[in-house]
């Protein structure tokens, strides 16, 4: 293998080693989150409370498996493994491109959909308060439009230090409504999501090109050996 091939091989290997480590960290982080969240009385409640942790866990497993395949294919110069890795990376690239384009074009509609979700969570608070409590705790908000939506009695999830299962007026008076909190969160992070996605896309494209080059060079070397 020439110098260029050796360079591509080890750059691809190091790239995937870093992503294997990232995958392991996500798996550990997701597992710790699942372990920290208590079980609820029903399967639906348990899944809802653990949904973020489960997504992180699944994402970590996917990153680990794909990156491990890339590591093995690169270091062993296995054309079959590298070709499989390239196909998987191409699939991820196409999915990510579609997702970025969708977010770029429909970010206003996505924000409206989030408002609809918050409205539904608020409407269902009397039968299932878990989601509303989780939303208020995570975004540090209170009520749909503001604390006044609760009248004069505010739930414990509306403040950091509740007393006797409720919050005082002074502890909730500066808290925004959850609808505006979600809108603010989306407006703040939508550009980060789009440009971070483009950055990850560039890295994945580089890995895809390197894997294709290395797989092609490995196949050519095998053909020369057979002559």
N, CA, C and O of each residue as an XYZ file, in Angstrom:
908
protein
N       0.857     -1.197      0.000
C       0.000      0.000      0.000
C       0.893      1.248      0.000
O       1.829      1.332      0.795
N       0.614      2.219     -0.886
C       1.445      3.415     -0.976
C       1.180      4.351      0.198
O       0.317      4.092      1.037
N       1.947      5.455      0.239
C       1.849      6.395      1.374
C       0.452      6.996      1.503
O      -0.065      7.171      2.606
N      -0.167      7.319      0.319
C      -1.512      7.875      0.361
C      -2.512      6.900      0.947
O      -3.399      7.282      1.710
N      -2.357      5.621      0.577
C      -3.252      4.603      1.114
C      -3.085      4.422      2.607
O      -4.066      4.261      3.333
N      -1.843      4.446      3.069
C      -1.563      4.317      4.499
C      -2.157      5.502      5.268
O      -2.726      5.336      6.347
N      -2.014      6.701      4.691
C      -2.568      7.905      5.327
C      -4.088      7.796      5.459
O      -4.644      8.055      6.527
N      -4.759      7.408      4.364
C      -6.217      7.258      4.383
C      -6.632      6.209      5.406
O      -7.595      6.399      6.150
N      -5.895      5.096      5.436
C      -6.207      3.995      6.352
C      -6.202      4.455      7.801
O      -7.147      4.190      8.545
N      -5.134      5.147      8.204
C      -5.009      5.520      9.614
C      -5.867      6.726      9.990
O      -6.306      6.833     11.135
N      -6.110      7.626      9.052
C      -7.042      8.728      9.325
C      -8.445      8.171      9.546
O      -9.142      8.589     10.471
N      -8.864      7.222      8.693
C     -10.183      6.595      8.844
C     -10.267      5.814     10.153
O     -11.293      5.834     10.833
N      -9.173      5.123     10.500
C      -9.154      4.351     11.745
C      -9.272      5.269     12.962
O     -10.066      5.005     13.865
N      -8.484      6.350     12.987
C      -8.512      7.285     14.123
C      -9.879      7.968     14.215
O     -10.416      8.146     15.309
N     -10.437      8.350     13.064
C     -11.760      8.970     13.026
C     -12.800      8.058     13.681
O     -13.607      8.508     14.494
N     -12.774      6.793     13.323
C     -13.764      5.858     13.853
C     -13.498      5.484     15.300
O     -14.436      5.198     16.044
N     -12.233      5.478     15.715
C     -11.918      5.244     17.132
C     -12.555      6.327     17.997
O     -13.121      6.043     19.053
N     -12.454      7.582     17.532
C     -13.049      8.699     18.272
C     -14.566      8.530     18.371
O     -15.159      8.807     19.414
N     -15.191      8.073     17.278
C     -16.632      7.883     17.301
C     -17.042      6.657     18.110
O     -18.131      6.629     18.681
N     -16.171      5.632     18.164
C     -16.436      4.496     19.055
C     -16.481      4.971     20.501
O     -17.350      4.563     21.271
N     -15.532      5.840     20.865
C     -15.493      6.393     22.220
C     -16.748      7.220     22.493
O     -17.339      7.130     23.569
N     -17.152      8.036     21.499
C     -18.379      8.836     21.652
C     -19.593      7.929     21.843
O     -20.458      8.208     22.674
N     -19.654      6.837     21.067
C     -20.758      5.894     21.195
C     -20.809      5.263     22.570
O     -21.881      5.131     23.161
N     -19.633      4.867     23.090
C     -19.570      4.259     24.431
C     -20.023      5.258     25.494
O     -20.761      4.903     26.413
N     -19.579      6.506     25.363
C     -19.977      7.539     26.327
C     -21.489      7.765     26.301
O     -22.116      7.918     27.350
N     -22.073      7.787     25.095
C     -23.529      7.958     24.992
C     -24.266      6.775     25.602
O     -25.294      6.952     26.255
N     -23.739      5.553     25.388
C     -24.366      4.359     25.970
C     -24.324      4.434     27.497
O     -25.317      4.154     28.168
N     -23.160      4.817     28.040
C     -23.023      4.926     29.494
C     -23.933      6.024     30.035
O     -24.610      5.834     31.046
N     -23.948      7.172     29.359
C     -24.775      8.295     29.802
C     -26.256      7.933     29.761
O     -26.996      8.211     30.705
N     -26.687      7.307     28.655
C     -28.080      6.896     28.547
C     -28.461      5.867     29.592
O     -29.559      5.917     30.145
N     -27.551      4.924     29.869
C     -27.808      3.891     30.882
C     -27.946      4.505     32.273
O     -28.814      4.111     33.053
N     -27.077      5.479     32.574
C     -27.154      6.151     33.878
C     -28.460      6.920     34.019
O     -29.056      6.949     35.095
N     -28.906      7.550     32.920
C     -30.173      8.285     32.954
C     -31.344      7.336     33.214
O     -32.238      7.637     34.005
N     -31.325      6.187     32.536
C     -32.390      5.205     32.743
C     -32.391      4.707     34.185
O     -33.447      4.529     34.792
N     -31.185      4.485     34.727
C     -31.072      3.981     36.097
C     -31.545      5.012     37.124
O     -32.059      4.653     38.183
N     -31.366      6.297     36.799
C     -31.721      7.344     37.749
C     -33.216      7.621     37.795
O     -33.735      8.095     38.805
N     -33.918      7.321     36.680
C     -35.353      7.630     36.613
C     -36.138      6.464     37.176
O     -35.952      5.323     36.751
N     -37.002      6.735     38.116
C     -37.746      5.671     38.782
C     -38.809      5.077     37.871
O     -39.216      5.704     36.893
N     -39.255      3.877     38.190
C     -40.333      3.234     37.452
C     -41.676      3.830     37.869
O     -41.874      4.195     39.029
N     -42.579      3.922     36.925
C     -43.899      4.464     37.201
C     -44.939      3.346     37.179
O     -44.612      2.186     36.926
N     -46.157      3.696     37.437
C     -47.190      2.679     37.606
C     -47.601      2.018     36.308
O     -48.143      0.913     36.336
N     -47.367      2.647     35.180
C     -47.747      2.059     33.902
C     -46.576      2.087     32.931
O     -45.619      2.839     33.110
N     -46.671      1.245     31.889
C     -45.608      1.173     30.878
C     -45.497      2.486     30.131
O     -44.391      2.942     29.839
N     -46.651      3.114     29.811
C     -46.639      4.380     29.081
C     -45.900      5.467     29.854
O     -45.102      6.206     29.277
N     -46.160      5.566     31.148
C     -45.503      6.575     31.975
C     -43.997      6.305     32.068
O     -43.186      7.229     32.003
N     -43.638      5.027     32.221
C     -42.223      4.670     32.315
C     -41.494      5.025     31.028
O     -40.393      5.573     31.066
N     -42.117      4.709     29.867
C     -41.491      5.015     28.583
C     -41.383      6.523     28.377
O     -40.366      7.013     27.886
N     -42.432      7.262     28.752
C     -42.412      8.719     28.595
C     -41.285      9.341     29.409
O     -40.560     10.204     28.915
N     -41.139      8.906     30.649
C     -40.104      9.461     31.514
C     -38.709      9.111     31.033
O     -37.766      9.877     31.229
N     -38.579      7.936     30.395
C     -37.266      7.468     29.954
C     -37.004      7.726     28.476
O     -35.973      7.295     27.959
N     -37.910      8.419     27.777
C     -37.819      8.525     26.320
C     -36.504      9.158     25.862
O     -35.868      8.653     24.938
N     -36.087     10.267     26.503
C     -34.837     10.919     26.119
C     -33.653      9.999     26.351
O     -32.764      9.890     25.507
N     -33.646      9.329     27.515
C     -32.558      8.406     27.827
C     -32.507      7.253     26.833
O     -31.424      6.824     26.434
N     -33.678      6.746     26.428
C     -33.732      5.637     25.474
C     -33.206      6.069     24.108
O     -32.481      5.316     23.459
N     -33.562      7.269     23.668
C     -33.062      7.791     22.391
C     -31.540      7.911     22.428
O     -30.864      7.523     21.475
N     -30.994      8.451     23.530
C     -29.549      8.583     23.677
C     -28.882      7.211     23.651
O     -27.836      7.037     23.027
N     -29.482      6.248     24.323
C     -28.945      4.882     24.381
C     -28.915      4.241     22.992
O     -27.913      3.642     22.601
N     -30.020      4.370     22.250
C     -30.084      3.798     20.898
C     -29.090      4.489     19.970
O     -28.415      3.833     19.177
N     -29.002      5.823     20.070
C     -28.058      6.575     19.248
C     -26.624      6.141     19.540
O     -25.822      5.980     18.619
N     -26.301      5.952     20.822
C     -24.966      5.498     21.202
C     -24.647      4.127     20.629
O     -23.528      3.891     20.174
N     -25.618      3.220     20.647
C     -25.425      1.864     20.103
C     -25.175      1.909     18.598
O     -24.297      1.210     18.091
N     -25.955      2.739     17.876
C     -25.785      2.854     16.423
C     -24.410      3.413     16.084
O     -23.714      2.883     15.218
N     -24.014      4.499     16.780
C     -22.696      5.096     16.537
C     -21.583      4.104     16.830
O     -20.616      4.002     16.075
N     -21.724      3.365     17.941
C     -20.703      2.387     18.312
C     -20.566      1.293     17.251
O     -19.454      0.967     16.836
N     -21.697      0.726     16.811
C     -21.654     -0.386     15.858
C     -21.087      0.049     14.502
O     -20.247     -0.640     13.923
N     -21.556      1.199     14.002
C     -21.082      1.675     12.699
C     -19.597      2.023     12.766
O     -18.837      1.666     11.866
N     -19.181      2.712     13.820
C     -17.781      3.111     13.964
C     -16.875      1.901     14.175
O     -15.757      1.864     13.660
N     -17.354      0.908     14.932
C     -16.569     -0.307     15.155
C     -16.358     -1.048     13.835
O     -15.279     -1.581     13.580
N     -17.394     -1.076     13.002
C     -17.277     -1.683     11.676
C     -16.234     -0.943     10.845
O     -15.427     -1.568     10.157
N     -16.251      0.396     10.910
C     -15.266      1.188     10.177
C     -13.856      0.958     10.671
O     -12.923      0.885      9.871
N     -13.681      0.839     12.000
C     -12.354      0.571     12.583
C     -11.803     -0.763     12.095
O     -10.663     -0.851     11.641
N     -12.630     -1.796     12.197
C     -12.191     -3.140     11.802
C     -11.879     -3.198     10.310
O     -10.880     -3.789      9.901
N     -12.742     -2.578      9.499
C     -12.514     -2.577      8.059
C     -11.254     -1.841      7.670
O     -10.538     -2.260      6.761
N     -10.973     -0.723      8.366
C      -9.793      0.080      8.032
C      -8.501     -0.603      8.463
O      -7.567     -0.706      7.668
N      -8.432     -1.069      9.702
C      -7.179     -1.613     10.225
C      -6.844     -2.963      9.603
O      -5.670     -3.304      9.456
N      -7.880     -3.743      9.233
C      -7.664     -5.059      8.619
C      -7.649     -4.982      7.095
O      -7.394     -5.972      6.411
N      -7.928     -3.791      6.579
C      -7.977     -3.575      5.133
C      -8.918     -4.579      4.476
O      -8.585     -5.211      3.473
N     -10.096     -4.706      5.066
C     -11.101     -5.650      4.595
C     -12.058     -4.918      3.651
O     -12.812     -4.043      4.076
N     -12.021     -5.276      2.394
C     -12.834     -4.560      1.407
C     -14.326     -4.747      1.639
O     -15.113     -3.827      1.416
N     -14.720     -5.951      2.094
C     -16.141     -6.204      2.366
C     -16.639     -5.329      3.518
O     -17.702     -4.714      3.431
N     -15.842     -5.284      4.612
C     -16.212     -4.453      5.752
C     -16.250     -2.984      5.393
O     -17.149     -2.262      5.823
N     -15.268     -2.524      4.597
C     -15.215     -1.121      4.200
C     -16.373     -0.762      3.270
O     -16.933      0.331      3.357
N     -16.730     -1.700      2.371
C     -17.853     -1.456      1.463
C     -19.164     -1.356      2.246
O     -19.986     -0.479      1.983
N     -19.353     -2.271      3.220
C     -20.553     -2.224      4.068
C     -20.604     -0.913      4.850
O     -21.653     -0.275      4.948
N     -19.465     -0.524      5.400
C     -19.364      0.737      6.141
C     -19.727      1.919      5.238
O     -20.444      2.829      5.656
N     -19.222      1.899      3.983
C     -19.501      2.986      3.043
C     -20.990      3.073      2.732
O     -21.546      4.167      2.643
N     -21.643      1.909      2.563
C     -23.081      1.880      2.261
C     -23.886      2.445      3.437
O     -24.824      3.218      3.247
N     -23.496      2.039      4.667
C     -24.179      2.545      5.863
C     -23.991      4.056      5.982
O     -24.943      4.783      6.268
N     -22.764      4.527      5.763
C     -22.489      5.963      5.844
C     -23.269      6.726      4.780
O     -23.760      7.825      5.036
N     -23.386      6.139      3.571
C     -24.161      6.792      2.509
C     -25.619      6.918      2.921
O     -26.247      7.952      2.693
N     -26.161      5.855      3.536
C     -27.536      5.910      4.025
C     -27.724      6.992      5.074
O     -28.704      7.736      5.041
N     -26.768      7.079      6.018
C     -26.837      8.112      7.054
C     -26.723      9.508      6.450
O     -27.402     10.439      6.884
N     -25.855      9.645      5.441
C     -25.691     10.942      4.770
C     -26.996     11.388      4.122
O     -27.418     12.533      4.285
N     -27.633     10.482      3.388
C     -28.878     10.834      2.695
C     -29.986     11.195      3.689
O     -30.735     12.149      3.480
N     -30.079     10.420      4.771
C     -31.090     10.706      5.807
C     -30.824     12.059      6.453
O     -31.751     12.829      6.705
N     -29.547     12.345      6.720
C     -29.206     13.606      7.381
C     -29.435     14.791      6.452
O     -29.895     15.844      6.894
N     -29.117     14.629      5.166
C     -29.368     15.706      4.203
C     -30.864     16.017      4.139
O     -31.274     17.177      4.141
N     -31.671     14.948      4.081
C     -33.132     15.128      4.039
C     -33.629     15.825      5.296
O     -34.495     16.697      5.227
N     -33.075     15.436      6.457
C     -33.495     16.039      7.726
C     -33.117     17.516      7.792
O     -33.920     18.346      8.219
N     -31.892     17.845      7.369
C     -31.440     19.242      7.404
C     -32.292     20.101      6.473
O     -32.706     21.198      6.847
N     -32.558     19.607      5.258
C     -33.390     20.351      4.307
C     -34.790     20.557      4.877
O     -35.372     21.636      4.763
N     -35.321     19.490      5.499
C     -36.664     19.585      6.083
C     -36.712     20.642      7.181
O     -37.640     21.450      7.226
N     -35.717     20.639      8.066
C     -35.680     21.626      9.152
C     -35.501     23.028      8.589
O     -36.128     23.976      9.060
N     -34.639     23.159      7.575
C     -34.357     24.465      6.981
C     -35.614     25.075      6.356
O     -35.876     26.269      6.504
N     -36.381     24.246      5.663
C     -37.564     24.741      4.953
C     -38.763     24.918      5.887
O     -39.532     25.868      5.746
N     -38.916     23.989      6.846
C     -40.139     23.936      7.642
C     -39.943     24.328      9.107
O     -40.704     23.884      9.966
N     -38.933     25.154      9.408
C     -38.680     25.469     10.815
C     -39.854     26.219     11.463
O     -40.100     26.071     12.661
N     -40.568     27.014     10.677
C     -41.735     27.729     11.233
C     -42.849     26.733     11.544
O     -43.475     26.809     12.600
N     -43.095     25.797     10.621
C     -44.123     24.781     10.842
C     -43.771     23.882     12.017
O     -44.649     23.461     12.770
N     -42.477     23.587     12.174
C     -42.042     22.756     13.308
C     -42.329     23.483     14.613
O     -42.775     22.876     15.587
N     -42.071     24.784     14.629
C     -42.362     25.574     15.827
C     -43.857     25.545     16.138
O     -44.243     25.420     17.300
N     -44.693     25.658     15.119
C     -46.138     25.587     15.327
C     -46.564     24.211     15.834
O     -47.472     24.099     16.657
N     -45.901     23.168     15.336
C     -46.205     21.810     15.801
C     -45.835     21.649     17.265
O     -46.549     20.992     18.023
N     -44.712     22.254     17.665
C     -44.314     22.213     19.072
C     -45.328     22.929     19.953
O     -45.631     22.475     21.057
N     -45.855     24.052     19.460
C     -46.901     24.768     20.198
C     -48.138     23.886     20.378
O     -48.767     23.890     21.437
N     -48.479     23.131     19.331
C     -49.631     22.228     19.397
C     -49.407     21.128     20.428
O     -50.317     20.766     21.174
N     -48.172     20.598     20.460
C     -47.832     19.554     21.430
C     -47.947     20.088     22.853
O     -48.490     19.416     23.729
N     -47.435     21.303     23.084
C     -47.517     21.916     24.418
C     -48.970     22.134     24.813
O     -49.347     21.917     25.964
N     -49.781     22.563     23.854
C     -51.202     22.770     24.129
C     -51.870     21.457     24.540
O     -52.674     21.440     25.472
N     -51.545     20.356     23.852
C     -52.129     19.053     24.181
C     -51.690     18.578     25.559
O     -52.481     18.023     26.322
N     -50.401     18.808     25.869
C     -49.900     18.426     27.192
C     -50.648     19.206     28.288
O     -50.993     18.655     29.334
N     -50.886     20.484     28.026
C     -51.612     21.312     28.992
C     -53.066     20.845     29.140
O     -53.598     20.783     30.249
N     -53.693     20.521     28.017
C     -55.097     20.083     28.060
C     -55.260     18.761     28.799
O     -56.320     18.495     29.367
N     -54.214     17.928     28.797
C     -54.296     16.611     29.430
C     -53.726     16.582     30.845
O     -53.536     15.511     31.421
N     -53.457     17.756     31.402
C     -52.764     17.806     32.695
C     -53.594     17.200     33.830
O     -53.037     16.701     34.809
N     -54.919     17.242     33.701
C     -55.764     16.720     34.778
C     -55.779     15.194     34.811
O     -55.978     14.598     35.869
N     -55.570     14.562     33.658
C     -55.563     13.093     33.602
C     -54.147     12.525     33.605
O     -53.933     11.389     34.027
N     -53.189     13.306     33.140
C     -51.797     12.845     33.107
C     -50.892     14.055     33.325
O     -50.503     14.724     32.368
N     -50.564     14.331     34.570
C     -49.785     15.528     34.891
C     -48.279     15.307     34.766
O     -47.506     16.257     34.891
N     -47.847     14.055     34.518
C     -46.422     13.757     34.434
C     -45.731     14.575     33.356
O     -44.670     15.151     33.596
N     -46.334     14.630     32.155
C     -45.722     15.346     31.042
C     -45.632     16.844     31.333
O     -44.614     17.474     31.048
N     -46.695     17.410     31.898
C     -46.686     18.844     32.209
C     -45.661     19.152     33.284
O     -44.948     20.151     33.196
N     -45.581     18.303     34.293
C     -44.590     18.507     35.348
C     -43.176     18.418     34.795
O     -42.311     19.218     35.154
N     -42.940     17.438     33.913
C     -41.620     17.275     33.300
C     -41.255     18.495     32.467
O     -40.124     18.978     32.515
N     -42.226     18.990     31.701
C     -42.004     20.169     30.863
C     -41.678     21.391     31.718
O     -40.757     22.142     31.400
N     -42.425     21.591     32.797
C     -42.210     22.760     33.655
C     -40.865     22.692     34.386
O     -40.196     23.709     34.568
N     -40.486     21.495     34.798
C     -39.200     21.346     35.484
C     -38.027     21.555     34.532
O     -37.065     22.244     34.871
N     -38.104     20.959     33.334
C     -36.981     21.012     32.401
C     -36.797     22.401     31.790
O     -35.663     22.830     31.580
N     -37.888     23.109     31.502
C     -37.794     24.426     30.873
C     -37.946     25.579     31.862
O     -37.857     26.749     31.488
N     -38.181     25.226     33.150
C     -38.350     26.242     34.190
C     -39.449     27.239     33.803
O     -39.256     28.454     33.824
N     -40.595     26.679     33.453
C     -41.746     27.491     33.078
C     -42.922     27.119     33.973
O     -42.826     26.202     34.788
N     -44.033     27.840     33.815
C     -45.203     27.568     34.659
C     -46.468     27.910     33.899
O     -46.652     29.048     33.467
N     -47.341     26.926     33.734
C     -48.586     27.141     33.020
C     -48.402     27.184     31.517
O     -47.278     27.100     31.022
N     -49.496     27.314     30.793
C     -49.419     27.384     29.336
C     -48.917     28.742     28.874
O     -47.954     28.833     28.113
N     -49.575     29.796     29.338
C     -49.166     31.156     28.974
C     -48.465     31.868     30.124
O     -47.817     32.891     29.904
N     -48.580     31.350     31.348
C     -47.969     31.959     32.511
C     -48.532     31.352     33.784
O     -49.456     30.541     33.732
N     -47.983     31.738     34.919
C     -48.407     31.169     36.205
C     -49.878     31.442     36.516
O     -50.503     30.704     37.277
N     -50.432     32.514     35.920
C     -51.833     32.872     36.185
C     -52.806     31.808     35.687
O     -53.962     31.785     36.109
N     -52.354     30.928     34.795
C     -53.228     29.855     34.295
C     -53.652     28.907     35.412
O     -54.670     28.225     35.295
N     -52.879     28.862     36.491
C     -53.200     27.979     37.615
C     -54.061     28.660     38.674
O     -54.442     28.033     39.663
N     -54.365     29.923     38.476
C     -55.141     30.642     39.483
C     -54.253     31.071     40.633
O     -53.291     31.811     40.429
N     -54.564     30.616     41.842
C     -53.787     31.028     43.026
C     -53.011     29.881     43.662
O     -52.328     30.088     44.665
N     -53.101     28.666     43.095
C     -52.377     27.511     43.626
C     -51.465     26.964     42.536
O     -51.933     26.559     41.472
N     -50.155     26.953     42.807
C     -49.174     26.584     41.792
C     -48.515     25.247     42.137
O     -48.080     25.052     43.272
N     -48.436     24.320     41.168
C     -47.879     22.990     41.447
C     -46.388     23.041     41.772
O     -45.707     24.019     41.463
N     -45.891     21.979     42.397
C     -44.496     21.923     42.842
C     -43.507     22.012     41.688
O     -42.375     22.458     41.878
N     -43.918     21.595     40.495
C     -43.005     21.618     39.346
C     -42.774     23.020     38.799
O     -41.957     23.205     37.897
N     -43.489     24.018     39.339
C     -43.344     25.392     38.855
C     -42.180     26.138     39.504
O     -41.856     27.246     39.076
N     -41.553     25.570     40.508
C     -40.450     26.260     41.173
C     -39.386     25.256     41.605
O     -39.614     24.046     41.579
N     -38.226     25.768     42.002
C     -37.114     24.905     42.389
C     -37.239     24.384     43.814
O     -36.756     23.294     44.122
N     -37.886     25.157     44.689
C     -37.987     24.759     46.099
C     -39.428     24.849     46.579
O     -39.797     25.800     47.269
N     -40.245     23.863     46.216
C     -41.655     23.891     46.645
C     -41.793     23.639     48.145
O     -40.933     23.021     48.772
N     -42.879     24.127     48.691
C     -43.172     23.926     50.106
C     -44.543     23.270     50.240
O     -45.546     23.800     49.762
N     -44.573     22.099     50.901
C     -45.827     21.346     51.085
C     -46.513     21.026     49.751
O     -47.738     21.083     49.635
N     -45.686     20.685     48.743
C     -46.226     20.267     47.453
C     -46.730     21.373     46.566
O     -47.403     21.092     45.573
N     -46.433     22.634     46.879
C     -46.864     23.745     46.028
C     -45.820     24.857     46.059
O     -44.893     24.834     46.869
N     -45.985     25.824     45.169
C     -45.038     26.943     45.072
C     -45.714     28.248     45.495
O     -46.925     28.418     45.353
N     -44.909     29.145     46.009
C     -45.437     30.449     46.405
C     -45.503     31.381     45.196
O     -44.892     31.121     44.160
N     -46.248     32.460     45.346
C     -46.394     33.431     44.249
C     -45.057     34.039     43.867
O     -44.766     34.209     42.683
N     -44.236     34.370     44.869
C     -42.948     35.015     44.588
C     -41.986     34.096     43.824
O     -41.115     34.577     43.099
N     -42.142     32.770     43.988
C     -41.230     31.835     43.310
C     -41.642     31.548     41.863
O     -40.856     30.990     41.096
N     -42.875     31.927     41.484
C     -43.338     31.650     40.116
C     -43.591     32.916     39.303
O     -43.797     32.837     38.092
N     -43.580     34.062     39.938
C     -43.994     35.292     39.252
C     -43.103     35.661     38.065
O     -43.554     36.331     37.136
N     -41.838     35.226     38.091
C     -40.929     35.563     36.990
C     -40.790     34.437     35.967
O     -40.053     34.563     34.989
N     -41.497     33.348     36.199
C     -41.384     32.213     35.281
C     -42.273     32.427     34.054
O     -43.430     32.825     34.190
N     -41.731     32.162     32.843
C     -42.544     32.331     31.626
C     -43.534     31.189     31.466
O     -43.423     30.166     32.141
N     -44.490     31.361     30.583
C     -45.382     30.263     30.235
C     -44.616     29.230     29.416
O     -43.634     29.564     28.754
N     -45.057     27.992     29.458
C     -44.327     26.922     28.768
C     -44.375     27.064     27.248
O     -43.455     26.635     26.551
N     -45.438     27.661     26.741
C     -45.539     27.862     25.298
C     -44.445     28.803     24.810
O     -43.772     28.519     23.820
N     -44.267     29.923     25.506
C     -43.224     30.874     25.120
C     -41.831     30.325     25.404
O     -40.880     30.657     24.697
N     -41.700     29.480     26.443
C     -40.408     28.874     26.761
C     -39.975     27.913     25.661
O     -38.802     27.884     25.289
N     -40.916     27.126     25.135
C     -40.613     26.203     24.040
C     -40.264     26.974     22.769
O     -39.328     26.610     22.056
N     -41.028     28.055     22.481
C     -40.738     28.886     21.306
C     -39.344     29.491     21.411
O     -38.598     29.506     20.432
N     -38.992     29.988     22.587
C     -37.678     30.593     22.798
C     -36.556     29.563     22.635
O     -35.514     29.846     22.043
N     -36.793     28.366     23.171
C     -35.805     27.291     23.054
C     -35.581     26.920     21.597
O     -34.440     26.741     21.172
N     -36.659     26.804     20.828
C     -36.537     26.448     19.421
C     -35.845     27.549     18.627
O     -34.954     27.264     17.827
N     -36.245     28.816     18.838
C     -35.637     29.936     18.114
C     -34.151     30.054     18.415
O     -33.362     30.411     17.541
N     -33.770     29.753     19.661
C     -32.365     29.855     20.061
C     -31.515     28.762     19.436
O     -30.357     28.991     19.086
N     -32.090     27.571     19.295
C     -31.291     26.409     18.901
C     -31.473     25.957     17.463
O     -30.726     25.092     17.004
N     -32.440     26.510     16.730
C     -32.684     26.010     15.384
C     -31.471     26.200     14.469
O     -31.138     25.309     13.687
N     -30.805     27.368     14.565
C     -29.625     27.599     13.729
C     -28.461     26.709     14.153
O     -27.690     26.240     13.316
N     -28.342     26.480     15.469
C     -27.292     25.575     15.955
C     -27.525     24.171     15.397
O     -26.585     23.500     14.970
N     -28.790     23.734     15.405
C     -29.130     22.411     14.878
C     -28.773     22.318     13.399
O     -28.194     21.325     12.958
N     -29.118     23.356     12.631
C     -28.875     23.316     11.187
C     -27.389     23.318     10.866
O     -26.927     22.493     10.077
N     -26.622     24.245     11.474
C     -25.207     24.353     11.131
C     -24.370     23.237     11.744
O     -23.382     22.800     11.153
N     -24.765     22.775     12.930
C     -24.082     21.616     13.508
C     -24.327     20.389     12.642
O     -23.434     19.560     12.463
N     -25.541     20.273     12.104
C     -25.848     19.170     11.194
C     -24.991     19.218      9.947
O     -24.535     18.181      9.466
N     -24.764     20.425      9.412
C     -23.900     20.567      8.241
C     -22.454     20.185      8.568
O     -21.762     19.582      7.747
N     -22.002     20.546      9.787
C     -20.646     20.184     10.206
C     -20.470     18.680     10.309
O     -19.481     18.126      9.829
N     -21.445     18.016     10.943
C     -21.399     16.555     11.058
C     -21.491     15.918      9.677
O     -20.850     14.901      9.411
N     -22.290     16.519      8.803
C     -22.431     16.017      7.438
C     -21.095     16.060      6.697
O     -20.762     15.127      5.966
N     -20.330     17.136      6.881
C     -19.022     17.254      6.234
C     -18.062     16.170      6.731
O     -17.313     15.588      5.946
N     -18.091     15.904      8.047
C     -17.236     14.860      8.615
C     -17.633     13.486      8.074
O     -16.775     12.686      7.702
N     -18.943     13.221      8.035
C     -19.422     11.933      7.531
C     -19.092     11.763      6.050
O     -18.762     10.662      5.610
N     -19.180     12.858      5.272
C     -18.841     12.799      3.854
C     -17.367     12.461      3.663
O     -17.010     11.674      2.786
N     -16.511     13.063      4.492
C     -15.077     12.761      4.432
C     -14.817     11.292      4.748
O     -14.033     10.632      4.065
N     -15.483     10.780      5.795
C     -15.324      9.367      6.160
C     -15.809      8.459      5.041
O     -15.190      7.431      4.765
N     -16.913      8.826      4.391
C     -17.456      8.033      3.287
C     -16.473      7.977      2.122
O     -16.227      6.909      1.562
N     -15.910      9.134      1.759
C     -14.950      9.187      0.642
C     -13.696      8.380      0.967
O     -13.208      7.621      0.128
N     -13.173      8.542      2.184
C     -11.983      7.802      2.594
C     -12.244      6.298      2.579
O     -11.394      5.524      2.137
N     -13.418      5.882      3.062
C     -13.751      4.451      3.102
C     -13.851      3.885      1.688
O     -13.376      2.780      1.423
N     -14.472      4.646      0.778
C     -14.580      4.200     -0.617
C     -13.198      4.068     -1.261
O     -12.919      3.090     -1.955
N     -12.341      5.056     -1.025
C     -10.979      5.020     -1.593
C     -10.185      3.831     -1.061
O      -9.514      3.127     -1.815
N     -10.275      3.620      0.259
C      -9.527      2.524      0.872
C     -10.061      1.172      0.413
O      -9.278      0.254      0.168
N     -11.384      1.034      0.292
C     -11.978     -0.223     -0.184
C     -11.555     -0.507     -1.616
O     -11.248     -1.647     -1.963
N     -11.539      0.531     -2.450
C     -11.133      0.365     -3.847
C      -9.661     -0.029     -3.944
O      -9.301     -0.904     -4.731
N      -8.808      0.618     -3.141
C      -7.379      0.303     -3.164
C      -7.123     -1.114     -2.646
O      -6.252     -1.818     -3.158
N      -7.884     -1.528     -1.629
C      -7.737     -2.888     -1.095
C      -8.109     -3.928     -2.137
O      -7.428     -4.944     -2.275
N      -9.199     -3.677     -2.881
C      -9.602     -4.608     -3.936
C      -8.554     -4.672     -5.047
O      -8.268     -5.747     -5.574
N      -7.987     -3.522     -5.399
C      -6.952     -3.503     -6.439
C      -5.709     -4.273     -5.991
O      -5.099     -4.981     -6.793
N      -5.331     -4.143     -4.723
C      -4.174     -4.870     -4.202
C      -4.409     -6.390     -4.249
O      -3.499     -7.158     -4.563
N      -5.642     -6.807     -3.931
C      -5.964     -8.241     -3.985
C      -5.895     -8.763     -5.421
O      -5.440     -9.883     -5.656
N      -6.346     -7.950     -6.383
C      -6.286     -8.368     -7.787
C      -4.833     -8.531     -8.235
O      -4.504     -9.486     -8.939
N      -3.959     -7.597     -7.826
C      -2.548     -7.682     -8.211
C      -1.889     -8.910     -7.634
O      -1.052     -9.541     -8.280
N      -2.277     -9.259     -6.382
C      -1.694    -10.436     -5.739
C      -2.093    -11.738     -6.434
O      -1.364    -12.729     -6.396
N      -3.290    -11.710     -7.080
C      -3.769    -12.922     -7.744
C      -3.154    -13.143     -9.122
O      -3.260    -14.227     -9.697
N      -2.502    -12.086     -9.649
C      -1.866    -12.225    -10.969
C      -0.471    -12.806    -10.832
O       0.219    -12.996    -11.834
